[in-house]
Amino acid sequence: MTQVGVALFFTTSAVMRAEKLLQREGIPVRLIPTPRMLSSDCGIAVRFDEEHRERVVALLQQAGVESAGIHLVEDTDL
């Protein structure tokens, strides 16, 4: 099974900032509803390929975009 990364955020504005930042850096992302098995204050999450996890974490930190967590989940769970 394939794992994918899911980044959770506290606010919609943080989701939008993260999406723009990651796309600008060449990381393919997709906005998705926050998976039920993960909790978040925001109903939207950013999905990305598992191979980009470390870069996603680093870029968000450098840009000061606060996340509510970065998780790896089975692609079939989304």
DSSP file (Angstrom, degrees, kcal/mol; ACC not computed):
  #  RESIDUE AA STRUCTURE BP1 BP2  ACC     N-H-->O    O-->H-N    N-H-->O    O-->H-N    TCO  KAPPA ALPHA  PHI   PSI    X-CA   Y-CA   Z-CA
    1    1 A M              0   0    0      0, 0.0     2,-0.4     0, 0.0    73,-0.0   0.000 360.0 360.0 360.0 150.2    0.0    0.0    0.0
    2    2 A T        -     0   0    0     48,-0.0    73,-3.4     0, 0.0     2,-0.3  -0.765 360.0-148.5 -96.2 132.6    1.1    3.5   -0.7
    3    3 A Q  E     -A   74   0A   0     -2,-0.4    47,-0.8    71,-0.2     2,-0.3  -0.771  13.6-169.8 -97.2 146.4    1.5    6.1    2.0
    4    4 A V  E     -AB  73  49A   0     69,-2.7    69,-2.5    -2,-0.3     2,-0.3  -0.915  22.8-112.9-128.5 158.0    0.8    9.8    1.4
    5    5 A G  E     -AB  72  48A   0     43,-3.1    43,-2.3    -2,-0.3     2,-0.4  -0.707  24.2-167.9 -92.0 143.4    1.5   12.8    3.6
    6    6 A V  E     -AB  71  47A   0     65,-2.8    65,-2.8    -2,-0.3     2,-0.5  -0.984   4.7-159.9-131.6 120.9   -1.3   14.9    5.1
    7    7 A A  E     -AB  70  46A   0     39,-2.9    39,-2.2    -2,-0.4     2,-0.3  -0.887   9.2-158.4-103.0 126.9   -0.6   18.3    6.6
    8    8 A L  E     -A   69   0A   0     61,-3.1    60,-3.0    -2,-0.5    61,-0.9  -0.759   8.4-168.6-104.0 150.7   -3.1   19.7    9.0
    9    9 A F  E     -A   67   0A   0     35,-0.5    33,-0.8    -2,-0.3    32,-0.3  -0.924  29.5-131.6-137.1 160.2   -3.5   23.3    9.9
   10   10 A F  S    S+     0   0    0     56,-0.5     2,-0.3    -2,-0.3    57,-0.1   0.756  90.6  30.0 -81.3 -26.6   -5.4   25.4   12.5
   11   11 A T  S  > S-     0   0    0      1,-0.1     4,-1.5    31,-0.1    31,-0.1  -0.932  72.1-124.2-136.2 156.3   -6.8   27.9   10.0
   12   12 A T  H  > S+     0   0    0     -2,-0.3     4,-2.3     1,-0.2     5,-0.2   0.865 112.3  58.2 -64.1 -36.8   -7.9   28.0    6.4
   13   13 A S  H  > S+     0   0    0      1,-0.2     4,-2.2     2,-0.2    -1,-0.2   0.878 104.3  51.1 -64.2 -35.5   -5.5   30.9    5.7
   14   14 A A  H  > S+     0   0    0      2,-0.2     4,-2.5     1,-0.2    -1,-0.2   0.878 108.4  52.6 -67.3 -36.7   -2.6   28.7    6.9
   15   15 A V  H  X S+     0   0    0     -4,-1.5     4,-2.6     2,-0.2    -2,-0.2   0.934 110.6  47.1 -61.4 -45.9   -3.8   25.9    4.5
   16   16 A M  H  X S+     0   0    0     -4,-2.3     4,-2.2     2,-0.2    -2,-0.2   0.897 112.0  49.4 -66.0 -40.5   -3.8   28.4    1.6
   17   17 A R  H  X S+     0   0    0     -4,-2.2     4,-2.6     2,-0.2    -1,-0.2   0.930 112.5  48.5 -62.1 -44.8   -0.4   29.8    2.5
   18   18 A A  H  X S+     0   0    0     -4,-2.5     4,-2.9     1,-0.2     5,-0.3   0.920 109.8  51.7 -62.7 -44.4    1.0   26.2    2.6
   19   19 A E  H  X S+     0   0    0     -4,-2.6     4,-2.4     1,-0.2     5,-0.2   0.942 113.1  44.2 -58.8 -48.9   -0.5   25.2   -0.7
   20   20 A K  H  X S+     0   0    0     -4,-2.2     4,-2.5     2,-0.2    -1,-0.2   0.919 114.8  49.4 -62.7 -44.3    1.0   28.3   -2.5
   21   21 A L  H  X S+     0   0    0     -4,-2.6     4,-1.5    -5,-0.2    -2,-0.2   0.943 113.6  44.3 -60.1 -50.1    4.4   27.8   -0.8
   22   22 A L  H  <>S+     0   0    0     -4,-2.9     5,-2.7     1,-0.2    -1,-0.2   0.889 113.9  49.5 -67.8 -39.2    4.7   24.1   -1.6
   23   23 A Q  H ><5S+     0   0    0     -4,-2.4     3,-1.8    -5,-0.3    -1,-0.2   0.919 108.6  53.5 -63.3 -42.5    3.4   24.5   -5.2
   24   24 A R  H 3<5S+     0   0    0     -4,-2.5    -1,-0.2     1,-0.3    -2,-0.2   0.830 107.2  52.7 -61.1 -31.5    5.9   27.4   -5.7
   25   25 A E  T 3<5S-     0   0    0     -4,-1.5    -1,-0.3    -5,-0.2    -2,-0.2   0.353 123.7-105.6 -87.2   6.2    8.7   25.1   -4.5
   26   26 A G  T < 5S+     0   0    0     -3,-1.8    -3,-0.2     1,-0.3    -2,-0.1   0.641  74.3 138.1  84.2  15.2    7.6   22.4   -7.1
   27   27 A I      < -     0   0    0     -5,-2.7     2,-0.4    -6,-0.2    -1,-0.3  -0.844  54.0-129.0 -95.2 120.5    5.9   20.0   -4.6
   28   28 A P        +     0   0    0      0, 0.0    21,-0.6     0, 0.0     2,-0.3  -0.547  39.7 169.5 -70.4 124.2    2.7   18.6   -6.1
   29   29 A V  E     -C   48   0A   0     -2,-0.4     2,-0.3    19,-0.1    19,-0.2  -0.875  21.3-160.6-131.3 163.1   -0.1   19.1   -3.5
   30   30 A R  E     -C   47   0A   0     17,-1.8    17,-3.2    -2,-0.3     2,-0.4  -0.990  21.9-124.7-144.4 136.5   -3.8   18.8   -3.4
   31   31 A L  E     +C   46   0A   0     -2,-0.3    15,-0.2    15,-0.2    13,-0.0  -0.675  38.9 172.0 -80.0 134.5   -6.3   20.2   -0.9
   32   32 A I  E     -C   45   0A   0     13,-2.5    13,-3.2    -2,-0.4     2,-0.1  -0.927  41.0 -89.9-136.5 159.2   -8.5   17.5    0.6
   33   33 A P  E     -C   44   0A   0      0, 0.0    11,-0.3     0, 0.0    10,-0.1  -0.504  59.9 -94.3 -64.5 142.7  -11.1   17.4    3.4
   34   34 A T        -     0   0    0      9,-2.2     6,-0.1    -2,-0.1   -26,-0.0  -0.419  47.6-109.9 -60.1 125.3   -9.3   16.6    6.7
   35   35 A P    >   -     0   0    0      0, 0.0     3,-1.7     0, 0.0    -1,-0.1  -0.284  20.3-125.7 -58.5 141.8   -9.5   12.8    7.1
   36   36 A R  T 3  S+     0   0    0      1,-0.3    -2,-0.1    -3,-0.1    42,-0.1   0.802 107.1  61.3 -60.7 -31.7  -11.8   11.7    9.9
   37   37 A M  T 3  S+     0   0    0     40,-0.2     2,-0.4     2,-0.1    -1,-0.3   0.604 100.9  63.8 -75.5  -8.2   -9.2    9.7   11.7
   38   38 A L  S <  S-     0   0    0     -3,-1.7     2,-0.3    33,-0.0    33,-0.0  -0.906  80.4-137.3-112.4 142.4   -7.1   12.8   12.2
   39   39 A S        +     0   0    0     -2,-0.4     2,-0.3    29,-0.1   -31,-0.1  -0.764  30.9 157.2-100.8 149.0   -8.2   15.8   14.2
   40   40 A S        -     0   0    0     -2,-0.3   -30,-0.1    -6,-0.1     5,-0.0  -0.979  47.9-129.8-161.4 153.0   -7.8   19.4   13.2
   41   41 A D  S    S+     0   0    0     -2,-0.3     2,-0.4   -32,-0.3   -31,-0.2   0.606  98.6  60.6 -79.8 -11.6   -9.3   22.7   13.9
   42   42 A C  S    S-     0   0    0    -33,-0.8   -33,-0.2   -31,-0.1   -31,-0.1  -0.928  74.8-143.8-119.4 140.7   -9.6   23.2   10.1
   43   43 A G  S    S+     0   0    0     -2,-0.4    -9,-2.2   -10,-0.1     2,-0.4   0.413  80.9  74.6 -84.2   2.7  -11.6   21.0    7.8
   44   44 A I  E     - C   0  33A   0    -11,-0.3   -35,-0.5   -35,-0.1     2,-0.3  -0.938  58.4-179.9-119.4 139.3   -9.1   21.3    4.9
   45   45 A A  E     - C   0  32A   0    -13,-3.2   -13,-2.5    -2,-0.4     2,-0.5  -0.847  27.5-117.4-129.7 166.8   -5.8   19.6    4.7
   46   46 A V  E     -BC   7  31A   0    -39,-2.2   -39,-2.9    -2,-0.3     2,-0.4  -0.939  25.1-157.5-109.5 124.8   -2.9   19.4    2.2
   47   47 A R  E     +BC   6  30A   0    -17,-3.2   -17,-1.8    -2,-0.5     2,-0.3  -0.825  20.4 162.0-101.4 139.2   -2.1   16.1    0.7
   48   48 A F  E     -BC   5  29A   0    -43,-2.3   -43,-3.1    -2,-0.4   -19,-0.1  -0.966  45.0 -81.4-149.6 162.7    1.4   15.4   -0.8
   49   49 A D  E >   -B    4   0A   0    -21,-0.6     3,-2.2    -2,-0.3   -45,-0.2  -0.450  39.3-123.0 -68.7 139.8    3.5   12.4   -1.8
   50   50 A E  G >  S+     0   0    0    -47,-0.8     3,-1.8     1,-0.3     4,-0.3   0.781 106.9  68.6 -53.7 -33.5    5.3   10.7    1.1
   51   51 A E  G 3  S+     0   0    0      1,-0.3    -1,-0.3     2,-0.1     4,-0.2   0.694  97.5  53.1 -64.0 -18.4    8.7   11.2   -0.5
   52   52 A H  G <> S+     0   0    0     -3,-2.2     4,-2.8     1,-0.2    -1,-0.3   0.363  76.4 108.0 -96.1   4.2    8.4   15.0    0.0
   53   53 A R  H <> S+     0   0    0     -3,-1.8     4,-2.5     1,-0.2     5,-0.2   0.899  78.6  45.0 -53.4 -53.3    7.7   14.8    3.8
   54   54 A E  H  > S+     0   0    0     -4,-0.3     4,-2.3     1,-0.2    -1,-0.2   0.895 115.6  47.6 -61.6 -40.5   11.0   16.1    5.1
   55   55 A R  H  > S+     0   0    0     -4,-0.2     4,-2.8     2,-0.2    -1,-0.2   0.898 110.3  52.3 -67.8 -40.0   11.0   19.0    2.6
   56   56 A V  H  X S+     0   0    0     -4,-2.8     4,-2.4     2,-0.2     5,-0.2   0.943 110.7  47.6 -60.1 -48.2    7.4   19.9    3.3
   57   57 A V  H  X S+     0   0    0     -4,-2.5     4,-2.1    -5,-0.2    -2,-0.2   0.931 114.3  46.8 -58.4 -47.3    8.2   20.1    7.1
   58   58 A A  H  X S+     0   0    0     -4,-2.3     4,-2.7    -5,-0.2    -2,-0.2   0.916 112.4  48.7 -63.7 -44.7   11.3   22.2    6.5
   59   59 A L  H  X S+     0   0    0     -4,-2.8     4,-2.1     1,-0.2     6,-0.2   0.905 111.2  49.5 -64.5 -41.8    9.6   24.6    4.1
   60   60 A L  H  X>S+     0   0    0     -4,-2.4     5,-2.4    -5,-0.2     4,-0.7   0.913 113.0  47.6 -64.0 -41.7    6.7   25.2    6.4
   61   61 A Q  H ><5S+     0   0    0     -4,-2.1     3,-1.0    -5,-0.2    -2,-0.2   0.939 111.4  49.8 -63.6 -47.1    9.0   25.8    9.3
   62   62 A Q  H 3<5S+     0   0    0     -4,-2.7    -1,-0.2     1,-0.3    -2,-0.2   0.855 113.9  45.8 -60.4 -36.1   11.2   28.2    7.3
   63   63 A A  H 3<5S-     0   0    0     -4,-2.1    -1,-0.3    -5,-0.2    -2,-0.2   0.529 111.7-119.9 -86.8  -5.7    8.1   30.2    6.1
   64   64 A G  T <<5 +     0   0    0     -3,-1.0     2,-0.8    -4,-0.7    -3,-0.2   0.777  58.5 152.5  73.3  26.2    6.6   30.3    9.6
   65   65 A V      < -     0   0    0     -5,-2.4     2,-0.4    -6,-0.2    -1,-0.2  -0.813  38.9-141.9 -91.0 110.3    3.5   28.4    8.5
   66   66 A E        -     0   0    0     -2,-0.8   -56,-0.5    -3,-0.1     2,-0.3  -0.580  17.5-162.9 -79.4 125.6    2.3   26.7   11.7
   67   67 A S  E     -A    9   0A   0     -2,-0.4   -58,-0.3   -58,-0.2     3,-0.1  -0.713  25.1-140.8-104.3 158.5    0.8   23.2   11.1
   68   68 A A  E    S-     0   0A   0    -60,-3.0   -59,-0.2     1,-0.4     2,-0.2   0.350  80.5 -44.1 -94.2   3.1   -1.3   21.2   13.5
   69   69 A G  E     -A    8   0A   0    -61,-0.9   -61,-3.1     2,-0.0     2,-0.5  -0.509  44.7-123.9 143.8 150.0    0.6   18.1   12.4
   70   70 A I  E     -A    7   0A   0    -63,-0.2     2,-0.3    -2,-0.2   -63,-0.2  -0.990  36.6-177.8-118.6 124.2    2.1   16.2    9.5
   71   71 A H  E     -A    6   0A   0    -65,-2.8   -65,-2.8    -2,-0.5     2,-0.5  -0.908  25.5-141.0-126.5 149.9    0.9   12.6    9.2
   72   72 A L  E     +A    5   0A   0     -2,-0.3     2,-0.3   -67,-0.2   -67,-0.2  -0.952  33.1 169.8-104.9 128.0    1.6    9.7    6.9
   73   73 A V  E     -A    4   0A   0    -69,-2.5   -69,-2.7    -2,-0.5     2,-0.2  -0.916  41.4 -90.2-134.2 159.9   -1.5    7.7    6.1
   74   74 A E  E >   -A    3   0A   0     -2,-0.3     3,-1.9   -71,-0.2     4,-0.4  -0.519  33.1-130.4 -69.0 135.9   -2.5    4.9    3.7
   75   75 A D  G >  S+     0   0    0    -73,-3.4     3,-1.2     1,-0.3    -1,-0.1   0.826 107.9  60.4 -57.0 -32.4   -3.7    6.3    0.4
   76   76 A T  G 3  S+     0   0    0    -74,-0.3    -1,-0.3     1,-0.2   -73,-0.1   0.680  93.2  65.8 -71.3 -17.2   -6.7    4.0    0.6
   77   77 A D  G <         0   0    0     -3,-1.9    -1,-0.2     1,-0.2   -40,-0.2   0.573 360.0 360.0 -80.0  -9.4   -7.8    5.7    3.9
   78   78 A L    <         0   0    0     -3,-1.2    -1,-0.2    -4,-0.4    -2,-0.2   0.446 360.0 360.0 -92.5 360.0   -8.4    9.0    2.1
